[in-house]
Amino acid sequence: MEEHGKYDVAEFEAELARAPQNHEVGTALRFENDHVRVWEIRLEPGERGAFHIHDQTYLWTVVDPGRGLQRFPDGTFVVRDYEPGETRYLVHSPHDSLIHDLENVGSTTMRFVTVELKR
């Protein structure tokens, strides 16, 4: 079940200003070559990953489930549960990018693997 709402953008103003230059989409870079970047995202309960940009096509897979809150620059947020094996493929580019953060609002460690496809 998803929950949608609004938040005060002013609370994250400085971080949002840096987000277009923040390409760290995970908590640890596990592999990189000329074709892909493989990230691990590991968030403990209450931990949050900063606002960052996705300007390349990528996919993510849930390794350890959890409940996450994502905020977007327009002042909206979504809270949802992530299930093991859930996978999404998202097409982004410098002209059609995505900026968001991710916070673990659940009671367990949440872990994803994200693979960015380089141009």
CORBEL-V696300 format. One record per residue. N is the residue number from 1. RES is the residue in one small letter. PHI is phi as a letter, one per 40 degrees, with the letter a starting at -180 (none if undefined). OMEGA is omega in whole degrees, -180 to 180 (NA if undefined). BURIAL is I if it has 9 or more other ideal C-beta (glycine too) atoms within 8 Angstrom, else O. Layout:
N	RES	PHI	OMEGA	BURIAL
N	RES	PHI	OMEGA	BURIAL
This chain:
1	m	none	179	O
2	e	c	176	O
3	e	b	-179	O
4	h	b	178	O
5	g	a	-180	O
6	k	b	176	O
7	y	b	-179	I
8	d	c	-178	O
9	v	d	-178	I
10	a	d	180	O
11	e	c	-177	O
12	f	b	-173	I
13	e	d	-178	O
14	a	c	-180	O
15	e	c	178	I
16	l	c	178	I
17	a	c	179	O
18	r	c	-172	I
19	a	d	-179	I
20	p	c	177	O
21	q	b	-178	O
22	n	c	180	I
23	h	c	177	O
24	e	c	-174	O
25	v	c	179	I
26	g	a	180	I
27	t	c	178	O
28	a	a	174	O
29	l	c	-175	I
30	r	c	-178	O
31	f	a	174	O
32	e	a	170	O
33	n	a	-178	O
34	d	c	-173	O
35	h	b	-175	O
36	v	a	167	I
37	r	b	180	I
38	v	b	-178	I
39	w	b	165	I
40	e	b	173	I
41	i	b	-179	I
42	r	b	-179	I
43	l	b	175	I
44	e	c	178	O
45	p	d	-179	I
46	g	g	-179	O
47	e	c	-176	O
48	r	b	172	I
49	g	c	-176	I
50	a	c	173	I
51	f	d	-179	I
52	h	a	-177	I
53	i	b	168	I
54	h	b	178	I
55	d	b	175	O
56	q	b	175	I
57	t	c	-179	I
58	y	a	173	I
59	l	b	176	I
60	w	b	177	I
61	t	b	177	I
62	v	c	177	I
63	v	c	176	O
64	d	b	-172	I
65	p	c	177	I
66	g	a	178	I
67	r	b	-175	I
68	g	b	175	I
69	l	b	176	I
70	q	b	175	I
71	r	b	-180	I
72	f	b	-175	I
73	p	c	-179	O
74	d	c	178	O
75	g	g	178	O
76	t	b	174	I
77	f	a	174	I
78	v	b	175	I
79	v	b	180	I
80	r	a	176	I
81	d	c	177	O
82	y	b	-175	I
83	e	b	179	O
84	p	d	179	O
85	g	g	177	O
86	e	d	-176	O
87	t	b	177	O
88	r	b	176	O
89	y	b	-175	O
90	l	b	-179	I
91	v	c	177	O
92	h	b	179	I
93	s	a	177	I
94	p	d	-179	O
95	h	c	-180	O
96	d	a	-173	O
97	s	c	177	I
98	l	b	174	O
99	i	b	178	I
100	h	a	170	I
101	d	b	176	I
102	l	a	179	I
103	e	b	176	I
104	n	c	180	I
105	v	b	178	I
106	g	c	-176	I
107	s	b	-180	O
108	t	b	175	O
109	t	c	179	I
110	m	b	-178	I
111	r	a	178	I
112	f	b	164	I
113	v	b	179	I
114	t	b	-180	I
115	v	b	175	I
116	e	c	176	I
117	l	c	180	I
118	k	c	177	O
119	r	c	NA	O
